[in-house]
């Protein structure tokens, strides 16, 4: 049996290597630029271990920082967390020799640099070595001698190398990064994250005045729901968001692409609880999906001992949702047609699934930075800041809720109306607030409700709160 497992692992490694080689060849033809391949030095037969995932995450973070600092632009990136081990591949605008020297310096200077496997391939497809550039050979992680000599003479056993490597990683996390053995456990972190989700959902629904949406003053374009409908819904779904964090922790050693089908039932149960609490009204279906995916990612990173920073979360979300649009929107939905499915079929809009598959780019690169900036500039004007972020999302997002109610014409009108309010000062000026209230009444008259933008606002609030309180929550 052991021989069969080892043979299967070997074939998987060879197939993965072939796939990556084909990808490298394709990218070299497409871009004509150097490539950087990042993976962990991972002794032993098992490649998709928590150790490997932690080292990979740190390596990617360090490589991107180094490339930016040295003035090299990342034109394209690929990557996966596979059974055969994690990897990332970057297309870099720059001179290959300079890139290699920068990464050699990274390998030598980073506390875990000896565990980073950083390869540079020039535009002709030739991997650059230290020897080609006249640089010293890599040193052995165990004894500090030339690594080629240790490998050639089998100086150290695999177990010894593995033990030394894992000790290095533990030292880095528990000492250099301030972790200690009192780090909160799974249940504590799950409860904390679920509480942040609840806070975000409540703050979103209570925000007033919102165009077309339920708020404290008005039911918006909805005749079947109000503020307390949302309150009941929030209470019903928060336990399932806590369960999603725990599920992410429990599956943290499973390849990312395999996780979502395993935990899908949590989302189904959350939707059932929502409909039971609201009498069949859809208040939070989009939020259940978006926040559920983020909770799953937080749980996974926490289970691996990694701080769930926004960049790490988004990379994890992309991995979890890889191929989701292909699997769920391009197929024939039959009688189970949703607004998202119809919007994709009619207009090619990918909706919440597309946002998640790309790592929530409109949140990460627009809404969250904008909220951080407005909070810094106007620390006492939280309502105005959130309303302005919401208006920005309404301009940026192709909202499937609006498409379902008003088609492309309705979407165009909403986006232009939101932009007009922003150009008059958003929620920070009297003119902007007057236009915002007119906008709300017009949305009601047209029966248009930007629910997708509201969901992304809740995601933005959640991530902002997570980032603001992360040190205390995850480091004790």
C-alpha positions in Angstrom: 0.0 0.0 0.0 2.8 2.4 0.9 4.5 1.7 -2.4 1.2 2.5 -4.3 0.8 5.8 -2.4 4.4 6.8 -3.2 4.0 5.9 -6.8 0.8 8.0 -7.0 2.5 10.9 -5.4 5.4 10.7 -7.8 3.1 10.7 -10.8 1.2 13.7 -9.3 4.5 15.6 -8.9 5.5 14.8 -12.5 2.1 15.9 -13.9 2.2 19.1 -11.8 5.7 19.8 -13.0 4.7 19.3 -16.6 1.7 21.6 -16.2 3.8 24.4 -14.8 6.4 23.9 -17.6 3.6 24.4 -20.2 2.4 27.4 -18.3 5.9 28.9 -18.2 6.3 28.4 -22.0 2.9 30.0 -22.6 3.7 33.0 -20.5 7.1 33.5 -22.1 5.5 33.6 -25.5 2.7 35.9 -24.4 4.8 38.4 -22.6 8.4 38.0 -23.6 9.5 39.0 -20.1 11.3 37.2 -17.2 9.4 34.9 -14.9 9.8 34.4 -11.2 8.6 31.1 -9.7 8.1 30.9 -6.0 7.7 27.7 -3.9 8.8 26.5 -0.5 11.8 24.2 0.1 9.8 21.3 1.5 11.6 18.2 2.5 9.7 14.9 2.8 7.0 13.2 0.7 4.0 15.3 1.8 4.0 18.6 0.0 0.7 20.3 0.9 1.5 20.7 4.6 0.7 23.6 6.9 4.4 24.2 7.1 4.6 24.5 3.3 1.6 26.8 3.1 2.9 29.1 5.7 6.3 29.3 4.1 4.7 29.9 0.7 2.6 32.7 2.0 5.5 34.4 3.5 7.7 33.9 0.4 5.0 35.4 -1.9 4.6 38.4 0.4 8.4 38.9 0.6 8.9 38.5 -3.2 6.1 41.0 -4.0 7.6 43.5 -1.5 11.1 43.1 -2.9 10.0 43.5 -6.5 8.0 46.6 -5.8 10.9 48.1 -3.7 13.4 47.5 -6.6 11.0 49.0 -9.1 10.0 45.8 -11.0 6.4 45.7 -12.2 4.4 42.5 -11.9 2.5 42.1 -15.2 0.7 38.9 -14.5 0.5 36.2 -11.8 -0.6 32.6 -11.5 -0.5 30.2 -8.6 -2.2 27.4 -6.7 -2.2 25.4 -3.5 -2.1 21.9 -4.9 -1.7 18.4 -3.4 1.8 18.4 -4.8 2.6 21.7 -3.0 1.9 25.4 -3.3 3.5 27.6 -6.0 3.2 31.0 -7.6 4.5 32.3 -10.9 5.0 36.0 -11.8 5.6 37.7 -15.1 8.0 40.6 -14.3 8.9 43.7 -16.3 12.6 44.1 -15.8 16.0 42.7 -16.6 16.4 39.0 -15.5 19.9 39.3 -14.0 18.9 42.2 -11.8 15.7 40.4 -10.7 17.7 37.3 -9.8 20.2 39.3 -7.7 17.4 41.0 -5.8 15.9 37.7 -5.0 19.2 36.2 -4.0 19.6 39.1 -1.5 16.1 38.3 -0.2 17.0 34.6 0.3 20.1 35.7 2.3 18.4 38.4 4.4 15.0 37.1 5.2 14.8 35.1 8.5 13.2 32.2 6.5 15.0 33.0 3.2 16.7 29.6 3.2 13.3 28.0 3.0 12.3 30.0 -0.1 12.8 28.5 -3.5 12.9 31.5 -5.8 13.7 30.7 -9.5 14.1 33.3 -12.2 13.7 32.3 -15.9 14.9 34.7 -18.5 12.8 35.6 -21.6 14.6 32.8 -23.6 13.4 30.2 -21.0 16.8 29.7 -19.4 16.7 29.4 -15.5 19.3 31.7 -14.0 21.6 30.2 -11.3 23.7 31.8 -8.7 26.8 30.5 -10.4 25.9 32.2 -13.7 25.9 35.5 -11.8 29.0 34.8 -9.8 27.1 34.7 -6.5 27.9 32.4 -3.6 26.2 29.1 -3.4 23.2 28.6 -1.1 24.0 27.5 2.4 22.6 24.3 4.1 19.8 25.1 6.6 21.1 22.5 9.0 24.9 23.0 9.1 25.4 26.2 7.1 27.8 24.6 4.7 27.4 24.5 0.9 24.1 22.9 0.2 25.3 21.0 -2.9 27.9 19.2 -0.8 25.4 18.2 1.9 23.0 16.8 -0.8 25.8 15.0 -2.7 27.1 13.3 0.4 23.6 12.8 2.1 25.1 14.5 5.1 21.7 15.0 6.8 18.6 12.8 6.9 15.3 14.1 5.6 13.9 14.0 9.1 16.8 16.2 10.4 16.2 18.7 7.6 12.5 18.7 8.2 12.9 19.2 12.0 15.3 22.1 11.4 13.0 23.7 8.9 9.9 23.5 11.1 11.8 24.8 14.1 12.8 27.8 12.0 9.2 28.5 11.0 8.0 28.1 14.6 10.7 30.4 15.9 9.7 33.0 13.3 6.0 33.0 14.1 6.2 32.6 17.9 9.1 35.0 18.5 9.9 37.3 15.6 6.2 38.0 14.9 5.0 38.2 18.5 3.0 35.0 18.6 2.9 33.1 21.8 1.3 29.9 23.0 -1.7 31.7 24.3 -2.9 32.5 20.8 -6.8 32.2 20.8 -8.2 28.8 19.9 -10.5 27.9 17.1 -13.8 28.6 19.0 -12.6 32.0 20.3 -11.5 33.2 16.9 -14.7 31.9 15.2 -16.8 33.8 17.8 -14.8 36.9 17.3 -15.1 36.9 13.5 -18.8 36.1 13.6 -19.2 39.1 15.9 -17.5 41.3 13.4 -19.8 40.0 10.7 -22.8 40.8 12.8 -21.5 44.3 13.5 -20.9 44.9 9.8 -24.4 43.7 8.7 -26.1 45.8 11.4 -24.1 48.9 10.5 -24.9 48.4 6.8 -28.6 48.1 7.3 -28.8 51.0 9.8 -26.9 53.3 7.6 -29.3 56.1 6.4 -30.3 57.5 4.0 -29.5 54.8 1.4 -30.9 54.9 -2.2 -33.4 52.1 -2.8 -32.2 50.0 0.3 -33.8 49.3 3.7 -32.4 51.6 6.4 -33.5 53.1 9.7 -35.7 55.7 8.0 -37.3 53.9 5.1 -37.8 50.4 3.5 -36.5 51.7 0.2 -37.7 50.0 -2.9 -39.0 47.0 -0.9 -42.6 46.4 0.2 -41.9 43.0 1.8 -39.2 43.9 4.3 -38.1 46.5 6.8 -35.4 47.1 9.4 -36.6 44.4 11.8 -36.8 41.9 9.0 -33.0 42.4 8.6 -32.4 42.2 12.3 -34.2 38.8 12.5 -32.2 37.6 9.5 -28.9 38.7 11.0 -29.5 36.8 14.2 -30.4 33.7 12.2 -27.3 33.6 9.9 -24.5 34.7 12.3 -24.1 31.2 13.8 -23.5 29.8 10.4 -20.8 32.4 9.7 -19.1 31.2 13.0 -19.4 27.7 11.6 -17.8 28.8 8.4 -14.7 30.0 10.3 -14.5 26.7 12.1 -14.9 24.8 8.8 -12.0 26.8 7.3 -9.8 25.8 10.3 -10.9 22.1 10.1 -10.0 22.0 6.3 -6.9 24.1 6.4 -4.7 21.2 5.2 -6.9 20.3 2.3 -6.1 21.8 -1.2 -8.1 25.1 -1.6 -9.9 24.0 -4.7 -11.4 21.0 -2.9 -12.7 22.9 0.1 -15.8 24.7 -1.1 -17.8 21.6 -2.2 -17.1 20.1 1.3 -18.6 23.1 3.2 -21.4 24.1 0.8 -24.0 22.7 3.2 -23.2 25.5 5.7 -24.3 28.1 3.2 -27.5 26.1 2.3 -28.4 25.8 6.0 -27.8 29.6 6.5 -30.1 30.4 3.6 -32.8 28.2 5.1 -32.4 29.8 8.5 -32.7 33.3 6.9 -35.9 32.4 5.0 -37.4 30.8 8.2 -36.6 34.0 10.1 -37.9 36.4 7.5 -41.0 34.5 6.3 -39.5 33.6 2.9 -37.9 37.1 2.2 -34.4 37.2 0.7 -32.5 39.7 2.9 -29.0 38.4 3.0 -28.4 35.7 0.3 -25.5 37.7 -1.2 -24.0 38.5 2.2 -24.2 34.9 3.3 -22.1 34.0 0.2 -19.5 36.8 0.4 -19.0 36.9 4.2 -19.2 33.1 4.4 -16.3 32.8 1.9 -14.3 35.4 3.9 -15.0 33.6 7.2 -13.9 30.3 5.6 -10.6 32.0 4.5 -10.1 33.5 8.0 -10.5 30.1 9.5 -8.1 28.5 7.1 -5.4 31.1 7.7 -5.9 30.9 11.4 -5.7 27.2 11.4 -2.3 27.4 9.6 -1.1 29.9 12.1 -1.1 32.8 9.7 -2.4 36.3 10.5 -5.4 36.9 8.2 -4.3 40.1 6.5 -6.3 41.5 3.7 -3.9 40.4 0.9 -3.7 36.9 2.4 -7.4 36.7 2.7 -8.0 37.7 -0.9 -5.4 35.2 -2.2 -7.1 32.5 -0.2 -10.6 33.5 -1.5 -9.3 33.4 -5.0 -8.0 29.9 -4.4 -11.3 28.8 -2.8 -13.4 30.2 -5.6 -11.2 29.1 -8.5 -13.4 28.2 -11.5 -16.6 29.1 -9.6 -18.2 31.1 -12.5 -17.4 28.2 -14.9 -19.0 25.7 -12.6 -22.1 27.6 -11.5 -23.0 30.2 -14.0 -22.1 28.8 -17.4 -24.2 25.7 -16.8 -27.9 25.4 -17.4 -29.6 26.3 -14.1 -32.9 24.7 -15.1 -35.7 25.6 -12.7 -33.2 26.9 -10.1 -32.6 30.2 -12.0 -31.3 33.0 -9.7 -30.9 36.7 -10.4 -27.1 36.1 -10.6 -27.5 33.3 -13.1 -29.9 35.4 -15.3 -27.7 38.4 -15.2 -24.8 36.3 -16.4 -26.8 34.7 -19.2 -28.3 38.0 -20.4 -25.5 40.5 -19.8 -22.4 38.5 -19.1 -22.2 40.0 -15.5 -20.5 37.6 -13.1 -22.0 39.1 -9.9 -21.0 37.9 -6.4 -19.3 34.8 -7.7 -17.1 36.7 -10.1 -16.2 39.2 -7.3 -15.1 36.3 -5.1 -13.3 34.5 -7.8 -11.2 37.6 -8.4 -10.6 38.2 -4.7 -13.1 41.1 -4.3 -11.1 43.6 -6.3 -13.7 46.4 -6.0 -13.5 46.1 -2.2 -9.7 45.5 -1.9 -8.6 48.2 -4.4 -11.4 50.8 -4.1 -13.9 50.6 -1.2 -11.6 49.6 1.6 -8.8 52.1 0.8 -11.5 54.8 0.4 -13.0 53.9 3.8 -9.6 54.0 5.4 -8.8 57.4 3.8 -12.2 58.9 4.8 -11.9 57.5 8.4 -8.5 59.1 8.7 -9.6 62.5 7.3 -13.0 62.5 9.1 -12.7 60.3 12.2 -16.0 61.6 13.6 -18.1 61.4 10.4 -18.6 57.6 10.1 -22.1 57.9 8.5 -20.9 60.3 5.8 -17.9 58.1 5.1 -19.9 54.9 4.7 -22.5 56.6 2.6 -19.8 58.0 0.3 -18.2 54.5 0.0 -21.6 53.0 -0.8 -22.2 55.6 -3.6 -18.7 54.7 -5.0 -19.6 51.0 -5.0 -22.8 51.8 -6.9 -20.8 53.5 -9.6 -18.2 50.7 -9.8 -20.4 47.6 -9.4 -22.6 46.0 -12.1 -25.2 45.1 -9.6 -27.2 42.0 -10.5 -30.1 43.2 -8.2 -30.5 46.3 -10.3 -30.1 44.4 -13.6 -32.8 42.0 -12.4 -35.3 44.8 -11.7 -34.3 47.5 -14.3 -32.1 45.9 -16.9 -29.1 47.7 -18.4 -31.1 51.0 -18.6 -31.7 50.9 -14.8 -28.1 50.0 -14.1 -26.9 52.9 -16.2 -29.2 55.4 -14.5 -28.2 54.2 -11.0 -24.5 54.5 -11.7 -24.8 58.0 -13.2 -27.1 59.2 -10.4 -24.6 57.9 -7.8 -21.7 59.6 -9.6 -23.6 62.9 -9.7 -24.1 62.8 -5.9 -20.3 62.0 -5.4 -19.3 64.9 -7.7 -21.4 67.3 -5.5 -19.5 66.2 -2.3 -21.2 62.9 -1.6 -22.6 62.7 1.9 -20.1 65.4 3.2 -22.0 68.4 1.8 -25.5 69.8 2.1 -25.9 69.7 -1.6 -24.7 66.1 -1.8 -27.1 65.0 1.0 -30.0 66.8 -0.7 -29.3 65.0 -4.0 -28.9 61.7 -2.1 -32.4 62.0 -0.7 -33.8 62.8 -4.1 -31.9 59.8 -5.4 -33.5 57.6 -2.8 -37.0 58.7 -3.7 -36.2 58.1 -7.4 -34.9 54.6 -6.7 -38.2 53.9 -4.8 -40.2 55.1 -7.7 -38.3 53.0 -10.2 -38.3 50.0 -7.8 -34.5 49.7 -8.0 -32.4 48.4 -5.1 -28.6 48.1 -5.2 -28.4 45.0 -3.0 -25.1 43.9 -4.5 -23.4 47.1 -3.6 -24.9 46.9 -0.1 -23.4 43.4 0.3 -19.9 44.7 -0.7 -20.3 47.6 1.7 -20.9 45.0 4.5 -17.8 43.2 3.3 -15.8 46.5 3.4 -16.9 47.2 6.9 -16.0 43.7 8.0 -12.5 43.9 6.5 -11.9 47.4 7.9 -12.9 46.2 11.4 -10.8 43.1 11.0 -7.7 45.0 10.0 -8.2 47.7 12.7 -8.4 45.2 15.5 -6.3 42.4 14.2 -3.3 42.8 16.5 -5.2 42.5 19.7 -7.5 39.8 18.5 -5.0 37.4 17.0 -1.9 38.1 19.2 -3.5 38.0 22.6 
